């Protein structure tokens, strides 16, 4: 007699066919006996494909915050080592082109080689019972093996001065204003933009303290459909990922590094030739030649060292940042529809915010800093809190309780040109860039605690 938890090899291997390029194998499902998985016949059988979707507007959504911890306790009591517990819904795409939506699924991943189908079979009734006690029925518990893989990639980089040979080619992964961004939603259109400002939420919509930090960009950068307002609905809603540099911008980075290595290589060749020429001269003709040779040898050694640093940076850039899924730095939080002639003032409203991934930013984040390379660093400092600073507070996200006037201060490096302040703007005479005083939705400067 076959045990009630034993799967056929066909079902185990093909049950999740289509949900990814490398789908997991099914370990067990609670409706195994009631809902048979058909095994096709013939020499060239059609294997149905599935896609995975979120769960919305079901009785489970209303009680998930209550039952999810209880499911965890059930698994812990049975000493089942789980890695994730999520809700999902699968749509099966048939050979006839028809789609079939499956039931709500409690999808449990266990650490590989720690849980058997029998363990899953024994635990599933307890999970279904607690769901039924909370008014949720018709749910299926499905099990597979899997571990959580962190895809957020490395920490962002810090701002450096010009003594670092990578300072002019490390802009895109540096935690500063102007960093290039693109959303997963707009990846196909190759739409890209940049970060305008960071702000700290302070309090959420319910008035509770919040440590979240948000970035500001444009609606047309963050959203494909700019005619409707978007607001992230919170846990359970599919996030619209914001990524560091789209495909086109990222491809520029390795090219920039290789070009920089080429420039350093030219300098090295020139220094080597100069050293040979100086060494060929008689000492009587050039009394200072020996000192010059020594100085150029030191310069040549530094150039070669810098080339090594750049070559290592090139390898790190490709290996650590090449996968776009590892360049996720947050998700879209709020983006109102684009509107023109706001309040009859001929202004266009094109704004959006995204919540940053604190783990990516925290190590190197310095606040609202503009990196001007060898020129200077510009710090944007919030100096007052007053809603009257804005003509129309409704332009701001609903969860922003106050607004702060933004002032601009300049921290000048010793090698940077003189910076002059002119009224409400700061002008860098070297770059002729203007940074006007603006207002934004926040109660304090952006900090990651």
C-alpha positions as CSV (number, residue, x, y, z in Angstrom):
1,X,0.0,0.0,0.0
2,X,1.4,3.4,-1.0
3,X,1.7,6.0,1.9
4,X,-0.7,9.0,1.5
5,X,2.2,11.4,1.2
6,X,4.2,9.7,-1.6
7,X,4.4,11.7,-4.8
8,X,5.1,10.3,-8.3
9,X,8.5,11.4,-9.7
10,X,6.6,13.1,-12.5
11,X,4.6,15.3,-10.1
12,X,7.6,16.0,-7.9
13,X,9.7,17.3,-10.8
14,X,7.1,19.0,-13.0
15,X,4.5,20.4,-10.5
16,X,6.0,23.9,-10.5
17,X,7.0,23.9,-14.1
18,X,7.2,27.4,-15.5
19,X,7.3,29.5,-12.3
20,X,11.0,30.2,-12.9
21,X,13.9,29.1,-15.0
22,X,14.9,26.7,-12.3
23,X,11.6,25.7,-10.4
24,X,11.8,23.8,-7.1
25,X,10.6,20.3,-6.7
26,X,7.4,19.6,-4.8
27,X,7.9,17.9,-1.4
28,X,4.2,17.5,-0.4
29,X,0.8,19.2,-0.8
30,X,-2.2,18.8,1.5
31,X,-4.7,18.1,-1.4
32,X,-2.6,15.3,-2.8
33,X,-5.4,12.7,-2.5
34,X,-8.3,15.0,-3.5
35,X,-6.7,16.7,-6.5
36,X,-4.7,14.3,-8.7
37,X,-1.9,15.7,-10.8
38,X,-2.4,14.2,-14.3
39,X,0.5,12.3,-15.9
40,X,0.3,12.8,-19.7
41,X,0.7,10.0,-22.1
42,X,2.4,9.7,-25.5
43,X,5.9,10.2,-26.8
44,X,5.8,13.9,-26.7
45,X,3.7,14.9,-23.6
46,X,2.7,18.5,-23.0
47,X,3.9,19.7,-19.6
48,X,1.5,22.4,-18.2
49,X,3.2,25.6,-17.1
50,X,2.4,27.7,-14.0
51,X,2.9,31.3,-13.0
52,X,2.8,32.5,-9.4
53,X,0.8,35.4,-8.2
54,X,0.0,37.3,-5.0
55,X,-3.0,36.8,-2.8
56,X,-5.5,39.7,-2.5
57,X,-9.0,40.3,-1.2
58,X,-9.5,36.9,0.4
59,X,-10.5,36.0,4.0
60,X,-6.8,35.0,4.6
61,X,-5.6,38.6,4.0
62,X,-7.7,39.9,6.9
63,X,-6.2,37.4,9.5
64,X,-2.7,36.8,8.1
65,X,-1.1,38.9,10.7
66,X,-2.7,36.7,13.3
67,X,-2.3,33.2,11.8
68,X,1.2,33.6,10.3
69,X,3.0,33.6,13.7
70,X,0.8,30.7,14.8
71,X,1.9,28.7,11.7
72,X,5.5,29.4,12.7
73,X,4.8,28.0,16.2
74,X,3.3,24.9,14.7
75,X,6.4,24.3,12.7
76,X,8.7,25.0,15.6
77,X,6.8,22.6,17.8
78,X,7.4,19.9,15.3
79,X,11.0,20.9,14.9
80,X,10.6,21.6,11.2
81,X,13.3,23.9,10.0
82,X,11.6,26.3,7.6
83,X,13.2,29.1,5.6
84,X,10.1,31.0,4.3
85,X,6.3,30.9,4.7
86,X,4.4,33.0,2.2
87,X,1.0,33.0,0.6
88,X,0.6,32.5,-3.2
89,X,-1.8,31.6,-5.9
90,X,-0.8,29.6,-9.0
91,X,-2.3,29.9,-12.5
92,X,-2.0,26.8,-14.7
93,X,-1.7,27.5,-18.4
94,X,-3.2,24.5,-20.3
95,X,-2.3,23.2,-23.8
96,X,-5.7,24.5,-25.1
97,X,-4.7,28.0,-24.1
98,X,-7.1,28.2,-21.1
99,X,-5.9,29.4,-17.7
100,X,-7.0,27.8,-14.5
101,X,-6.6,29.7,-11.2
102,X,-5.7,27.5,-8.3
103,X,-6.7,27.9,-4.6
104,X,-4.9,30.1,-2.1
105,X,-1.7,28.3,-1.0
106,X,0.3,28.5,2.2
107,X,3.7,28.0,0.5
108,X,6.4,26.6,2.9
109,X,10.0,26.3,2.1
110,X,12.1,24.0,4.4
111,X,15.9,23.8,4.6
112,X,17.2,21.2,2.2
113,X,17.5,17.6,3.6
114,X,15.8,18.5,6.9
115,X,12.2,17.7,6.3
116,X,10.5,14.6,4.8
117,X,7.2,14.4,2.9
118,X,5.9,12.5,6.0
119,X,6.9,15.4,8.3
120,X,5.0,17.8,6.0
121,X,2.0,15.4,5.8
122,X,1.8,15.3,9.6
123,X,2.1,19.1,10.1
124,X,-0.4,20.1,7.4
125,X,-3.6,19.2,9.3
126,X,-2.5,21.4,12.2
127,X,-2.0,24.4,9.9
128,X,-5.4,23.8,8.1
129,X,-7.1,23.5,11.5
130,X,-5.9,26.9,12.8
131,X,-6.8,28.5,9.5
132,X,-10.3,27.1,9.8
133,X,-10.5,28.4,13.4
134,X,-9.9,31.8,12.0
135,X,-12.6,31.6,9.3
136,X,-10.3,30.6,6.4
137,X,-11.2,27.4,4.4
138,X,-10.3,26.0,1.0
139,X,-6.6,26.7,1.4
140,X,-3.9,24.2,0.4
141,X,-0.5,23.8,2.1
142,X,2.3,23.2,-0.3
143,X,5.9,22.3,0.7
144,X,9.2,22.5,-1.1
145,X,12.9,22.7,-0.2
146,X,14.7,26.1,-0.5
147,X,16.9,28.6,1.3
148,X,16.8,32.3,1.3
149,X,19.4,33.8,-0.9
150,X,20.2,37.5,-0.4
151,X,20.0,39.2,-3.7
152,X,20.5,42.8,-2.5
153,X,24.2,42.7,-3.3
154,X,27.0,44.6,-1.6
155,X,26.8,47.8,0.3
156,X,26.8,51.0,-1.7
157,X,30.2,52.8,-2.0
158,X,31.4,55.8,-0.1
159,X,32.3,59.2,-1.6
160,X,36.1,59.4,-2.0
161,X,38.5,62.2,-2.9
162,X,40.8,62.3,-6.0
163,X,43.6,60.4,-4.2
164,X,41.5,57.2,-4.8
165,X,42.1,56.1,-8.4
166,X,38.5,55.0,-8.7
167,X,37.0,58.3,-7.7
168,X,36.0,59.3,-11.2
169,X,34.4,55.9,-12.2
170,X,32.5,55.0,-9.0
171,X,29.6,57.4,-9.3
172,X,26.8,54.9,-10.1
173,X,27.2,52.8,-6.9
174,X,28.0,55.7,-4.6
175,X,25.4,56.7,-1.9
176,X,25.0,60.3,-2.9
177,X,22.4,62.5,-4.7
178,X,22.2,62.1,-8.5
179,X,22.8,58.3,-8.3
180,X,21.3,56.7,-11.4
181,X,18.1,54.6,-10.9
182,X,15.7,52.6,-13.0
183,X,12.6,50.5,-12.0
184,X,12.0,46.9,-12.8
185,X,8.6,47.9,-14.2
186,X,10.3,50.2,-16.8
187,X,13.3,48.0,-17.5
188,X,12.0,47.0,-20.9
189,X,11.6,50.6,-22.0
190,X,15.2,51.4,-20.8
191,X,13.8,54.3,-18.9
192,X,16.2,55.8,-16.3
193,X,16.6,58.7,-14.0
194,X,18.3,59.8,-10.8
195,X,17.8,60.5,-7.1
196,X,16.9,64.1,-6.3
197,X,16.8,64.0,-2.5
198,X,16.6,61.8,0.6
199,X,14.3,62.3,3.5
200,X,13.5,60.7,6.8
201,X,9.8,59.8,7.4
202,X,9.9,60.3,11.3
203,X,6.2,59.2,11.7
204,X,4.1,56.8,9.6
205,X,0.5,57.3,8.5
206,X,-0.8,56.2,11.9
207,X,1.5,58.6,13.8
208,X,3.9,55.8,15.0
209,X,7.6,56.6,15.0
210,X,9.3,55.5,11.8
211,X,13.0,55.1,10.9
212,X,12.3,54.7,7.2
213,X,14.3,56.8,4.7
214,X,12.9,57.6,1.2
215,X,14.4,58.9,-2.0
216,X,12.7,61.4,-4.3
217,X,12.7,61.2,-8.0
218,X,10.1,61.7,-10.8
219,X,6.9,59.9,-11.5
220,X,7.9,59.2,-15.1
221,X,11.1,57.6,-13.8
222,X,9.4,55.4,-11.2
223,X,6.1,54.5,-13.0
224,X,5.1,53.2,-16.4
225,X,1.5,54.5,-16.1
226,X,1.8,58.1,-15.1
227,X,-1.9,58.9,-15.4
228,X,-3.0,57.2,-12.1
229,X,-1.7,57.6,-8.5
230,X,0.3,54.8,-7.1
231,X,0.8,54.1,-3.4
232,X,2.5,51.0,-1.9
233,X,-0.1,49.0,0.1
234,X,2.3,47.4,2.5
235,X,3.0,43.8,3.5
236,X,1.6,41.4,0.9
237,X,1.5,43.8,-2.0
238,X,4.0,43.1,-4.8
239,X,6.8,45.7,-4.5
240,X,7.8,47.8,-7.6
241,X,11.6,47.5,-7.3
242,X,13.9,50.4,-7.8
243,X,17.3,49.5,-9.1
244,X,20.7,51.1,-9.2
245,X,21.4,52.0,-12.8
246,X,19.5,50.5,-15.7
247,X,21.1,48.3,-18.3
248,X,22.4,51.1,-20.5
249,X,23.9,53.1,-17.6
250,X,25.5,50.0,-16.1
251,X,27.1,49.1,-19.4
252,X,28.8,52.5,-19.4
253,X,30.6,51.7,-16.1
254,X,33.0,48.9,-17.3
255,X,33.8,51.0,-20.4
256,X,34.6,54.0,-18.2
257,X,36.9,51.9,-16.0
258,X,38.7,50.4,-19.0
259,X,39.2,53.9,-20.5
260,X,40.6,55.1,-17.2
261,X,43.0,52.1,-17.1
262,X,44.0,53.0,-20.6
263,X,44.8,56.6,-19.5
264,X,46.9,55.3,-16.6
265,X,48.7,52.9,-19.0
266,X,49.6,55.8,-21.3
267,X,51.0,57.7,-18.3
268,X,53.0,54.6,-17.3
269,X,54.5,54.3,-20.8
270,X,55.4,57.9,-20.8
271,X,57.1,57.7,-17.4
272,X,59.0,54.6,-18.4
273,X,60.4,56.3,-21.6
274,X,61.4,59.4,-19.6
275,X,63.2,57.3,-17.1
276,X,65.2,55.6,-19.9
277,X,66.0,58.9,-21.4
278,X,67.2,60.4,-18.1
279,X,69.3,57.4,-17.3
280,X,71.0,57.6,-20.7
281,X,72.3,61.1,-20.1
282,X,75.7,61.6,-18.5
283,X,75.6,62.9,-15.0
284,X,77.8,65.8,-16.1
285,X,75.1,67.0,-18.4
286,X,72.3,66.8,-15.8
287,X,73.4,67.1,-12.2
288,X,69.7,66.7,-11.0
289,X,69.1,63.7,-13.3
290,X,69.4,61.2,-10.5
291,X,66.8,62.9,-8.3
292,X,64.5,63.2,-11.3
293,X,64.8,59.5,-12.1
294,X,64.0,58.6,-8.5
295,X,60.9,60.8,-8.5
296,X,59.7,59.4,-11.8
297,X,60.2,55.9,-10.6
298,X,58.1,56.7,-7.6
299,X,55.4,58.1,-9.8
300,X,55.6,55.1,-12.1
301,X,55.2,52.7,-9.1
302,X,52.1,54.7,-8.0
303,X,50.6,54.6,-11.5
304,X,51.1,50.8,-11.7
305,X,49.5,50.5,-8.2
306,X,46.6,52.6,-9.3
307,X,46.2,50.4,-12.4
308,X,46.0,47.4,-10.2
309,X,43.3,49.1,-8.1
310,X,41.3,50.0,-11.1
311,X,41.6,46.5,-12.6
312,X,40.3,45.0,-9.3
313,X,37.5,47.5,-9.3
314,X,36.6,46.5,-12.8
315,X,36.3,42.8,-11.7
316,X,34.3,43.8,-8.6
317,X,31.9,45.9,-10.7
318,X,31.1,43.1,-13.0
319,X,30.9,40.3,-10.4
320,X,29.0,42.2,-7.7
321,X,26.8,44.6,-9.7
322,X,26.4,42.9,-13.1
323,X,23.2,41.0,-12.1
324,X,20.4,43.6,-12.2
325,X,18.5,41.7,-9.4
326,X,21.5,42.5,-7.1
327,X,21.1,46.2,-7.8
328,X,17.7,46.5,-6.0
329,X,18.0,49.5,-3.6
330,X,14.3,49.9,-2.6
331,X,10.8,50.0,-3.9
332,X,8.3,52.6,-5.1
333,X,6.3,54.0,-2.2
334,X,4.2,56.9,-3.7
335,X,3.8,58.4,-7.2
336,X,0.9,60.7,-8.0
337,X,-0.2,61.1,-11.6
338,X,1.6,63.7,-13.6
339,X,-0.3,67.0,-13.8
340,X,0.3,70.3,-15.5
341,X,-0.6,73.9,-14.7
342,X,-0.7,73.1,-10.9
343,X,-3.0,75.6,-9.2
344,X,-3.0,77.7,-12.4
345,X,0.7,78.5,-11.9
346,X,2.0,76.8,-15.0
347,X,4.0,74.3,-13.0
348,X,4.2,70.6,-13.8
349,X,3.9,68.1,-10.9
350,X,6.1,65.1,-11.7
351,X,7.3,63.6,-8.4
352,X,7.5,60.1,-6.8
353,X,9.1,58.6,-3.7
354,X,10.7,55.2,-3.0
355,X,11.7,53.6,0.3
356,X,15.4,52.8,0.4
357,X,16.9,49.5,1.5
358,X,18.5,50.5,4.7
359,X,20.9,47.5,4.6
360,X,22.4,48.8,1.3
361,X,22.8,52.4,2.4
362,X,23.6,52.4,6.1
363,X,27.3,51.7,6.0
364,X,28.3,54.6,3.7
365,X,25.2,56.9,3.8
366,X,26.2,60.5,4.7
367,X,22.8,62.2,4.1
368,X,22.0,64.5,1.2
369,X,25.4,64.9,-0.4
370,X,26.3,65.9,-3.9
371,X,29.7,64.6,-5.0
372,X,31.4,67.0,-7.4
373,X,34.5,64.9,-7.5
374,X,37.7,67.0,-7.0
375,X,35.7,70.2,-6.6
376,X,33.7,69.8,-3.4
377,X,31.0,68.0,-1.5
378,X,27.7,69.8,-1.2
379,X,25.6,69.0,1.9
380,X,21.9,69.7,1.8
381,X,20.8,70.7,5.3
382,X,17.2,71.0,6.6
383,X,16.9,74.1,8.8
384,X,13.2,74.6,9.6
385,X,9.9,72.8,9.8
386,X,6.9,74.7,8.5
387,X,4.1,73.6,6.3
388,X,3.7,77.2,5.1
389,X,6.9,76.8,3.2
390,X,4.9,75.1,0.5
391,X,2.1,76.7,-1.5
392,X,0.3,73.3,-1.8
393,X,1.0,70.8,1.0
394,X,-1.3,68.3,-0.9
395,X,1.5,67.8,-3.4
396,X,3.4,65.8,-0.7
397,X,2.9,62.2,0.3
398,X,0.1,61.7,2.8
399,X,2.4,60.1,5.3
400,X,4.7,63.2,5.6
401,X,3.5,65.1,8.7
402,X,5.7,68.2,8.2
403,X,7.8,69.9,5.7
404,X,11.3,71.3,6.0
405,X,13.0,74.1,4.2
406,X,16.2,72.9,2.5
407,X,19.3,75.0,2.7
408,X,22.5,74.3,0.9
409,X,25.9,74.2,2.7
410,X,29.2,73.5,1.1
411,X,32.1,71.5,2.5
412,X,35.1,72.4,0.4
413,X,38.1,70.1,-0.1
414,X,41.5,71.8,0.2
415,X,42.0,71.4,-3.5
416,X,38.6,72.6,-4.6
417,X,38.0,76.1,-6.0
418,X,36.4,78.8,-4.0
419,X,32.6,78.5,-3.5
420,X,30.5,81.7,-3.4
421,X,27.1,82.0,-1.8
422,X,24.6,84.2,-3.7
423,X,21.2,84.8,-2.0
424,X,19.2,81.5,-1.9
425,X,21.5,79.7,-4.2
426,X,25.0,78.3,-3.9
427,X,27.2,78.7,-7.0
428,X,30.3,76.7,-7.8
429,X,32.2,79.0,-10.1
430,X,34.2,76.0,-11.3
431,X,31.1,74.1,-12.5
432,X,28.5,76.9,-12.9
433,X,25.9,74.6,-11.3
434,X,23.1,76.2,-9.3
435,X,21.5,74.5,-6.3
436,X,18.4,76.5,-5.3
437,X,16.7,76.4,-1.9
438,X,13.8,74.1,-2.1
439,X,11.2,72.5,0.2
440,X,10.5,68.8,0.7
441,X,8.3,66.5,2.7
442,X,10.1,65.6,5.9
443,X,10.6,66.6,9.5
444,X,14.3,66.0,9.7
445,X,17.4,65.2,7.6
446,X,17.7,61.7,6.3
447,X,19.4,59.4,8.8
448,X,19.8,55.7,8.9
449,X,19.9,54.4,12.4
